Amino acid sequence: MSSSTPATLKRNLKQRHVVFIGLAYMSPFAVFDTFGIVSEATQGHVPMSYIIITIAVLFTAFSYAKMVRVYPSAGSAYTYARRTIAAPVGFLVGWVALLDYLFLPMINALLAKIYLSAQFPEVPGWLWIVGLLVIITALNIVGVRISAAANMIMVVFQALLAIVFAILTVRAILADDALSFTFAPFYSMNADMMSLVGGASVLALAFLGFDAVTTLAEETVDPRRTVPRAIMWIAALGAAFFVAITYVMQTLVPDLETLQSIADDIEGASPYIALLIGGIAFQTLFLAGATVSVLSSGLASQLSASRLLYAMGRDGILARKLFSYVHPKFGTPVFNIVLVGAIALVALRLDLNAATSLINFGAFTAFAFVNLSVIAFWLRHRTTSHITGSTWSWVLVPAIGFLINAALWVSLDELAMKVGLIWTGVGIVYLAWLTRGFRRPTPEMSFNEAGDLPTGVMRVGE
């Protein structure tokens, strides 16, 4: 490579790497972080809320799979919306999605502080936050393959620990004559649809990994085939795992009264359940798994956030020299990785509940517009050879996905809506400045040979 040639992202990832990065981003242990809150909100129907959000996710995953085949670029929802709807719309989708991508590393840093401070109360909490961010920043800088390998090991460890948790929970249920496996965790007479949907809107946080891997399309071997398959695998595996785990947990603690009798803190109920089913030794192991969870999710979330900034920098939306810079040796966007790590230091002053809601504001916005992007792409290319497959797969499925995500979006709490809409307003003002009062076009991306449909003549379904 000539010294004057700018470095580019390297295609190192295979399907297994993408799947494990997605599962790490989802963080298998996220199921334990939200169980107490959602159990209270849904009156003991957490598995049903997971089924509702799974339905929304599967429709949207189908749309992501279609879009990544025609636009295998690092920009994900941002790229899809700008290329199929309009450049300004794509900018705003990317801007709002930044809430999703930038706040998740903060949450993982906060969870690290919560878990480790519980085990080592004499250590200052800020030290855990800074320590986690330094580790994940260093691993992400030295290369995506190293980050992927670390995530594979940590995801397997979490999955094995969760399986042990499930086995111990089933044993505790069988040992209690008052408990039995029924359909009640999914539906009962006191189930309320609004509370179930509200619970689903909180649980969306657990599924963010399936869409985040689309930002790795430019670092994946044969992305048009690999990434769509990985998306569906991630969504399906995550859904099966979350529903199964919460079913046995909800059977063991079927109502709020039972949960309060064993847990001092509803929000942190899972470690108390671990203590109940396995004693202090298993609780200690469980907390170790939770710590590994925030490390692996932190790695994956910082990785994806840096790639979104890379795509926006390459477009000229953000300062191109900084945000589109790729280190010639490591093949990673070093400036973006360090910046995301620095922003995550806000976790030192962050409220966990508010951050979770803000993440879902960005996620539902991105999900909704990816579904709209599929329809817009079909409208533009329906008479060309770029469209294969039935009309329902291009219109009906994404339309249903859009409506479900819109319903979940409006169910978010007031603080999330207020801050999210303010952030959107700031984005509109910035776009107006960038385009000199909308008199200039929004900067366009220069796609490489793998990216733009007119030069690649790629038909979806091939």
Secondary structure, DSSP 8 states (H G I E B T S, - for coil): --TTS-------B-HHHHHHHHHHHH-TTHHHHSHHHHHHHTTS-HHHHHHHHHHHHHHHHHHHHHHHHH--STTTHHHHHHHHT-HHHHHHHHHHHHHHHHHHHHHHHHHHHHHHHHH-TTS-HHHHHHHHHHHHHHHHHH-HHHHHHHHHHHHHHHHHHHHHHHHHHHHHHHH-TT----STTT--TT--HHHHHHHHHHHGGGGTHHHHGGGGGGGBSSHHHHHHHHHHHHHHHHHHHHHHHHHHHHHHS-SHHHHHHH-S-STTHHHHHHHHHHHHHHHHHHHHHHHHHHHHHHHHHHHHHHHHHHHHHHHTSS-HHHHT---TTT-S-HHHHHHHHHHGGGGGG--HHHHHHHHHHHHHHHHHHHHHHHHHHHHHHTTSTT--S-HHHHTHHHHHHHHHHHHHHHTS-HHHHHHHHHHHHHHHHHHHHHTTTTTS--------TTT-HHHH---TT-
